[in-house]
């Protein structure tokens, strides 16, 4: 009979080594300290654009919280965070396809053996996506074997779908962090966000803007929605006043519609046509690269705007320090997709780089206009061009914005403090569940 296998990795999270593991593997001796171990459920791990997940896990590990990482889909990228190698948590890649009907049958038999109440619970999964159900069975058994007491998923899409079902099978709690696309994007297939909110112990989200939206749109007790900003390990981000002679304009991010880089290119065209010499560099790759290059070529901006492709994080930070400003001209896409609160803004402000961004979702909670940065209306190339000129031409303004930006980051975006709040969410969920279980005994 066919069986399925898990891919398990430690240390080298980008490639790792494969260990053939069946679902009956004995993992005794892996009991978590203080009786708490958290399983992180993510669609793919690692992803270069999801630095916040790596930061969060590193902060938990520094505080002594045992973590297991479960990835639901294969890695697709080749560039990763410089800090990835510091993560000690093992990564388990759950198969997203079973080889045969026999494999599915064997999975069900193993689940029923391992989890006595599984049959009744599985019967209640009618209408759920079959792949999600299969992965939830694998995940639930791994949680039981490894002593995972709580699951936390990032993004309210497939990762939360699987965590929700697995938590029910394993008899443990789960929470999830909602970011932006998972809240606002117009999905072809409904994501059942209300059901996920109903069943979660807590819903974490990354801005007050998101909190207000979720409370208005969905039924959820206010005590169960928690705003926790994505944070940074500030010991890695030494502040320096901006270089007064710097002229480079820098932008960093995936080349997708919601980043608004086509607005940036138009703003550069406005400056060039006004007679300004401009040097703008855009770091990142994505689906819009050809369109952006065509826009640069048609505007004869080849001497003013360069698309650099992906770069290692360390190179990006060096480029930030030698730039006059960071532009982050986010917009709401036609499909509803948008950024929540881009990590690149937090990083740049921590380093002392003056920032310009837009009034999208939670960004104004970080970039307070004319206080910690400049905030312009989304999609307004003229306003963006004017804001860039202000920073280029006013060295005192650069320094004032940079210093206030660093203070804002220290106050609200310190990963050590913010991850402690998240751990208290985990502890509250586990404690409440234990009390219910004791009462039912």
C-alpha positions as CSV (number, residue, x, y, z in Angstrom):
1,X,0.0,0.0,0.0
2,X,1.3,3.5,-0.9
3,X,2.3,5.8,2.0
4,X,3.1,9.4,2.0
5,X,6.1,11.1,3.4
6,X,6.9,14.3,5.2
7,X,10.0,16.4,4.3
8,X,11.6,17.6,7.5
9,X,14.4,20.2,7.7
10,X,16.6,21.8,10.3
11,X,19.1,24.6,10.0
12,X,19.1,25.1,6.2
13,X,15.5,26.2,5.7
14,X,15.9,27.1,2.1
15,X,16.9,23.7,1.0
16,X,17.7,21.4,3.9
17,X,18.0,17.6,3.7
18,X,15.1,15.2,3.3
19,X,14.3,12.7,5.9
20,X,11.8,10.0,5.1
21,X,9.2,10.1,7.9
22,X,6.0,8.1,8.1
23,X,3.2,9.3,10.3
24,X,3.8,6.7,13.0
25,X,7.3,8.0,13.9
26,X,8.0,8.1,17.6
27,X,8.9,11.6,18.8
28,X,8.9,11.0,22.5
29,X,11.3,13.2,24.4
30,X,10.2,16.4,22.5
31,X,8.0,17.7,25.3
32,X,8.0,21.5,25.2
33,X,9.3,23.6,28.0
34,X,6.6,24.9,30.4
35,X,4.2,22.6,28.5
36,X,3.8,25.1,25.6
37,X,4.9,24.5,22.1
38,X,3.5,26.5,19.1
39,X,3.2,25.2,15.6
40,X,3.5,27.9,12.9
41,X,1.4,27.1,9.8
42,X,2.4,28.9,6.6
43,X,1.7,28.4,2.9
44,X,5.3,28.5,1.9
45,X,8.4,28.8,4.0
46,X,10.6,30.7,3.5
47,X,9.4,33.5,1.4
48,X,11.6,36.6,0.8
49,X,8.7,39.0,1.1
50,X,7.6,37.5,4.5
51,X,10.5,38.7,6.6
52,X,8.0,39.4,9.4
53,X,7.4,35.7,10.0
54,X,11.1,35.0,10.3
55,X,11.5,38.0,12.7
56,X,8.5,36.7,14.8
57,X,9.9,33.2,15.1
58,X,13.4,34.4,16.0
59,X,11.9,36.6,18.8
60,X,9.9,33.6,20.2
61,X,13.0,31.4,20.2
62,X,15.0,34.1,21.9
63,X,12.4,34.1,24.6
64,X,12.6,30.3,25.0
65,X,9.3,29.4,23.3
66,X,9.6,26.1,21.3
67,X,8.3,26.4,17.8
68,X,7.6,24.0,14.9
69,X,7.1,25.3,11.4
70,X,4.7,23.6,9.0
71,X,4.7,24.5,5.3
72,X,1.9,23.6,3.0
73,X,3.4,24.3,-0.4
74,X,6.9,24.0,-2.0
75,X,9.4,26.9,-1.9
76,X,9.4,28.9,-5.2
77,X,12.1,31.5,-4.6
78,X,15.9,31.6,-4.7
79,X,16.6,34.7,-2.5
80,X,16.0,34.6,1.3
81,X,16.5,36.7,4.4
82,X,20.0,36.9,5.8
83,X,18.6,35.9,9.2
84,X,17.0,32.7,8.0
85,X,19.9,30.6,9.1
86,X,19.4,31.7,12.7
87,X,16.0,30.0,13.0
88,X,16.3,26.8,15.0
89,X,12.8,25.6,14.6
90,X,12.5,22.4,12.4
91,X,10.5,22.9,9.2
92,X,8.1,20.1,8.1
93,X,6.8,20.3,4.6
94,X,3.4,18.6,4.5
95,X,2.7,16.9,1.1
96,X,0.1,18.8,-0.9
97,X,-0.7,15.9,-3.2
98,X,-1.3,12.3,-2.4
99,X,0.0,9.7,-4.9
100,X,-3.0,7.5,-5.0
101,X,-6.4,6.6,-3.5
102,X,-4.5,4.1,-1.4
103,X,-2.4,6.9,0.1
104,X,-5.6,8.7,1.1
105,X,-7.1,5.6,2.6
106,X,-3.9,4.9,4.6
107,X,-3.9,8.5,5.8
108,X,-7.4,8.2,7.1
109,X,-6.6,4.8,8.8
110,X,-3.6,6.4,10.6
111,X,-5.7,9.4,11.6
112,X,-8.4,7.3,13.1
113,X,-5.8,5.2,15.0
114,X,-4.0,8.2,16.3
115,X,-7.0,10.5,17.1
116,X,-9.9,8.5,18.6
117,X,-12.5,11.2,18.0
118,X,-11.4,11.8,14.4
119,X,-14.2,10.0,12.6
120,X,-16.9,12.2,14.2
121,X,-14.9,15.4,13.5
122,X,-14.0,14.4,9.9
123,X,-17.7,13.9,9.3
124,X,-18.3,17.5,10.2
125,X,-15.8,18.6,7.5
126,X,-18.3,18.1,4.7
127,X,-17.9,20.7,2.0
128,X,-14.3,21.5,3.0
129,X,-11.5,21.4,0.4
130,X,-10.2,17.8,0.1
131,X,-6.5,18.9,0.0
132,X,-7.0,21.0,3.1
133,X,-8.6,18.1,4.9
134,X,-5.8,15.7,4.0
135,X,-3.1,18.2,5.1
136,X,-5.1,18.9,8.3
137,X,-5.0,15.2,9.2
138,X,-1.2,15.1,8.7
139,X,-0.8,18.3,10.7
140,X,-3.1,17.1,13.6
141,X,-1.1,13.9,14.0
142,X,2.2,15.8,13.9
143,X,0.9,18.1,16.6
144,X,0.0,15.1,18.8
145,X,3.4,13.5,18.3
146,X,5.4,16.6,18.9
147,X,3.5,18.0,21.8
148,X,2.3,21.1,19.9
149,X,-0.3,22.8,22.1
150,X,-1.4,25.7,19.9
151,X,-1.3,26.5,16.2
152,X,-0.7,29.9,14.7
153,X,-1.2,30.6,11.0
154,X,-0.1,33.6,9.0
155,X,-2.7,34.9,6.5
156,X,-6.3,33.9,6.7
157,X,-6.2,31.8,3.5
158,X,-5.0,28.2,3.0
159,X,-2.7,28.2,6.1
160,X,-5.6,29.2,8.4
161,X,-7.9,26.7,6.6
162,X,-5.6,23.9,7.4
163,X,-4.8,25.1,10.9
164,X,-8.5,25.4,11.8
165,X,-9.3,21.9,10.8
166,X,-6.1,20.4,12.3
167,X,-6.8,22.1,15.6
168,X,-10.2,20.5,15.8
169,X,-8.8,17.1,15.0
170,X,-6.0,17.5,17.5
171,X,-8.1,19.0,20.2
172,X,-6.0,22.2,20.6
173,X,-6.5,25.9,20.0
174,X,-5.4,28.0,17.0
175,X,-5.1,31.7,16.1
176,X,-4.1,33.5,13.0
177,X,-2.6,36.8,11.8
178,X,-4.6,38.5,9.1
179,X,-2.5,40.9,7.0
180,X,-4.1,42.6,4.0
181,X,-4.7,40.6,0.9
182,X,-6.4,37.9,2.9
183,X,-8.8,40.6,4.2
184,X,-9.5,42.7,1.2
185,X,-8.7,40.7,-2.0
186,X,-11.7,39.6,-4.1
187,X,-11.1,35.9,-4.2
188,X,-12.8,33.7,-6.8
189,X,-13.3,31.0,-4.1
190,X,-14.7,32.3,-0.8
191,X,-12.2,32.0,2.0
192,X,-14.7,31.4,4.8
193,X,-13.1,34.2,6.9
194,X,-16.1,34.4,9.2
195,X,-15.9,30.7,10.0
196,X,-12.2,31.0,10.7
197,X,-12.8,34.0,13.0
198,X,-15.6,32.1,14.8
199,X,-13.4,29.1,15.5
200,X,-10.1,30.9,16.3
201,X,-9.1,31.7,19.9
202,X,-7.9,35.1,18.7
203,X,-7.5,37.0,15.5
204,X,-4.3,39.0,15.3
205,X,-3.9,41.7,12.7
206,X,-1.2,44.3,11.8
207,X,-2.9,47.7,12.0
208,X,-5.7,49.5,13.7
209,X,-7.2,50.1,10.2
210,X,-7.6,46.3,9.9
211,X,-9.0,46.0,13.4
212,X,-11.8,48.5,12.6
213,X,-12.5,46.8,9.2
214,X,-12.8,43.3,10.7
215,X,-15.0,44.5,13.5
216,X,-17.3,46.2,11.1
217,X,-17.4,43.5,8.5
218,X,-17.4,40.3,10.6
219,X,-19.0,39.1,13.8
220,X,-16.3,38.9,16.4
221,X,-16.0,39.9,20.0
222,X,-13.7,42.9,20.3
223,X,-11.5,41.1,22.9
224,X,-10.6,38.4,20.4
225,X,-9.2,40.8,17.8
226,X,-5.7,41.9,18.7
227,X,-3.6,44.5,16.9
228,X,0.1,43.6,17.0
229,X,2.3,45.4,14.6
230,X,5.0,43.5,12.7
231,X,8.3,44.3,14.4
232,X,12.0,44.3,14.0
233,X,15.0,43.2,16.1
234,X,16.2,46.7,16.5
235,X,19.7,45.6,17.6
236,X,20.2,44.8,13.9
237,X,19.2,48.3,12.8
238,X,21.7,50.9,14.0
239,X,20.3,54.4,13.4
240,X,22.3,56.9,11.3
241,X,21.3,60.4,10.4
242,X,20.6,60.6,6.6
243,X,23.5,61.3,4.3
244,X,23.0,65.0,3.4
245,X,24.7,64.6,0.0
246,X,22.7,61.6,-1.1
247,X,20.6,61.9,-4.2
248,X,19.5,58.4,-5.0
249,X,15.7,57.6,-4.7
250,X,15.2,54.0,-3.6
251,X,12.2,51.7,-3.8
252,X,12.1,48.1,-2.6
253,X,9.4,45.5,-3.0
254,X,7.7,42.9,-5.3
255,X,6.9,44.3,-8.7
256,X,3.2,43.9,-8.4
257,X,0.3,46.3,-8.9
258,X,-0.4,47.1,-5.2
259,X,3.2,48.4,-4.7
260,X,2.4,51.3,-7.0
261,X,5.8,51.4,-8.7
262,X,4.1,52.6,-12.0
263,X,3.1,55.7,-10.1
264,X,6.7,56.1,-9.0
265,X,7.9,55.9,-12.6
266,X,5.4,58.5,-13.6
267,X,6.5,60.8,-10.8
268,X,10.1,60.4,-12.0
269,X,8.9,61.4,-15.5
270,X,7.3,64.5,-14.1
271,X,10.6,65.5,-12.3
272,X,12.7,64.8,-15.4
273,X,10.4,66.8,-17.6
274,X,10.7,69.6,-15.1
275,X,14.5,69.6,-15.7
276,X,15.6,67.7,-12.6
277,X,18.3,65.1,-12.7
278,X,17.0,62.0,-11.0
279,X,18.6,58.7,-10.0
280,X,15.9,56.2,-9.0
281,X,16.6,52.5,-8.3
282,X,13.9,49.9,-7.8
283,X,14.8,46.6,-6.1
284,X,12.6,43.6,-6.6
285,X,11.1,41.2,-9.1
286,X,7.6,40.3,-10.0
287,X,4.9,40.1,-12.7
288,X,5.0,43.8,-13.5
289,X,8.7,43.9,-14.4
290,X,8.0,44.0,-18.2
291,X,5.3,46.6,-17.9
292,X,7.5,48.8,-15.7
293,X,10.5,48.5,-18.1
294,X,8.2,49.3,-21.0
295,X,7.0,52.4,-19.1
296,X,10.6,53.4,-18.5
297,X,11.5,52.9,-22.1
298,X,8.5,54.7,-23.5
299,X,9.2,57.7,-21.3
300,X,12.9,57.7,-22.2
301,X,13.8,57.4,-18.5
302,X,16.5,54.8,-18.9
303,X,19.1,57.2,-17.4
304,X,16.9,58.0,-14.5
305,X,15.2,54.8,-13.4
306,X,16.8,51.3,-13.1
307,X,15.1,48.0,-12.2
308,X,17.7,46.1,-10.2
309,X,15.9,42.8,-9.7
310,X,16.2,40.9,-6.4
311,X,19.1,41.7,-4.1
312,X,20.2,40.1,-0.8
313,X,18.8,41.8,2.3
314,X,22.3,43.0,3.4
315,X,22.7,44.8,0.0
316,X,19.3,46.4,0.4
317,X,20.2,47.8,3.8
318,X,23.5,49.3,2.4
319,X,21.6,50.9,-0.4
320,X,19.1,52.3,2.0
321,X,21.8,54.0,4.1
322,X,23.2,55.8,1.0
323,X,19.8,56.9,-0.4
324,X,18.1,60.3,0.0
325,X,14.8,58.6,0.6
326,X,12.7,55.5,0.3
327,X,9.6,55.7,-1.8
328,X,6.8,53.2,-1.1
329,X,3.8,54.4,-3.2
330,X,1.3,51.7,-2.3
331,X,-2.1,51.6,-3.9
332,X,-5.3,49.5,-3.7
333,X,-5.3,47.2,-6.7
334,X,-8.3,46.8,-9.0
335,X,-8.8,43.4,-7.4
336,X,-8.9,44.8,-3.8
337,X,-5.4,43.7,-3.1
338,X,-3.3,46.1,-1.0
339,X,-0.4,46.2,1.5
340,X,-1.1,46.1,5.2
341,X,1.9,47.9,6.5
342,X,5.1,47.1,4.5
343,X,8.0,45.8,6.5
344,X,10.4,47.7,4.2
345,X,9.1,51.0,5.6
346,X,9.8,49.9,9.1
347,X,13.3,48.8,8.2
348,X,14.1,52.0,6.4
349,X,12.8,54.2,9.2
350,X,14.7,52.2,11.7
351,X,17.9,52.8,9.8
352,X,17.3,56.5,9.5
353,X,16.1,56.8,5.9
354,X,13.4,59.4,5.2
355,X,10.3,57.7,3.8
356,X,7.4,58.7,1.5
357,X,4.3,56.5,1.3
358,X,0.6,56.7,0.8
359,X,-2.7,56.7,2.8
360,X,-3.4,53.0,2.3
361,X,-4.6,50.8,5.1
362,X,-2.3,50.9,8.1
363,X,0.6,52.9,6.6
364,X,-0.5,56.3,8.1
365,X,-0.1,54.6,11.6
366,X,3.7,54.5,10.8
367,X,4.2,57.3,8.3
368,X,2.6,60.3,10.0
369,X,2.6,63.1,7.4
370,X,5.2,65.7,8.0
371,X,6.1,64.1,11.3
372,X,7.7,60.7,10.8
373,X,7.6,60.8,7.0
374,X,5.6,62.2,4.1
375,X,2.3,60.6,3.3
376,X,0.6,61.4,0.0
377,X,-2.7,60.3,-1.6
378,X,-2.4,56.9,-3.3
379,X,-2.1,57.0,-7.1
380,X,-1.2,60.7,-7.2
381,X,2.1,61.0,-9.1
382,X,2.1,64.8,-8.9
383,X,1.9,64.6,-5.1
384,X,4.6,61.9,-5.0
385,X,6.9,64.0,-7.2
386,X,6.4,67.1,-5.0
387,X,7.1,65.1,-1.8
388,X,10.3,63.7,-3.3
389,X,11.5,67.2,-4.2
390,X,10.8,68.4,-0.7
391,X,13.1,65.7,0.8
392,X,15.7,66.1,-1.9
393,X,15.9,69.9,-1.4
394,X,15.6,70.2,2.3
395,X,18.4,68.5,4.3
396,X,16.9,69.7,7.6
397,X,13.6,68.0,6.8
398,X,15.4,64.8,6.0
399,X,17.0,64.7,9.4
400,X,13.8,65.7,11.3
401,X,11.8,63.0,9.6
402,X,14.4,60.4,10.0
403,X,14.8,61.0,13.8
404,X,11.1,61.0,14.4
405,X,10.7,57.9,12.3
406,X,13.2,56.0,14.4
407,X,11.4,57.1,17.5
408,X,8.1,55.8,16.1
409,X,9.7,52.5,15.2
410,X,11.2,52.1,18.7
411,X,7.9,52.9,20.3
412,X,5.6,50.7,18.3
413,X,7.6,48.2,16.2
414,X,10.0,46.6,18.5
415,X,9.8,42.9,17.8
416,X,10.9,41.9,21.3
417,X,7.9,43.7,22.9
418,X,5.4,42.8,20.2
419,X,6.3,39.1,20.2
420,X,5.8,39.0,23.9
421,X,2.2,40.3,23.4
422,X,1.7,37.5,20.9
423,X,3.0,34.9,23.3
424,X,0.5,36.2,25.9
425,X,-2.3,35.6,23.2
426,X,-1.0,32.0,22.9
427,X,-0.9,31.5,26.7
428,X,-4.4,32.9,27.1
429,X,-5.8,30.6,24.5
430,X,-4.1,27.5,25.9
431,X,-5.1,28.4,29.5
432,X,-8.8,28.9,28.5
433,X,-8.9,25.6,26.6
434,X,-7.3,23.8,29.6
435,X,-10.0,25.1,31.9
436,X,-12.8,24.0,29.5
437,X,-11.2,20.5,29.3
438,X,-10.9,20.3,33.1
439,X,-14.5,21.3,33.5
440,X,-15.7,18.7,31.0
441,X,-13.7,15.9,32.7
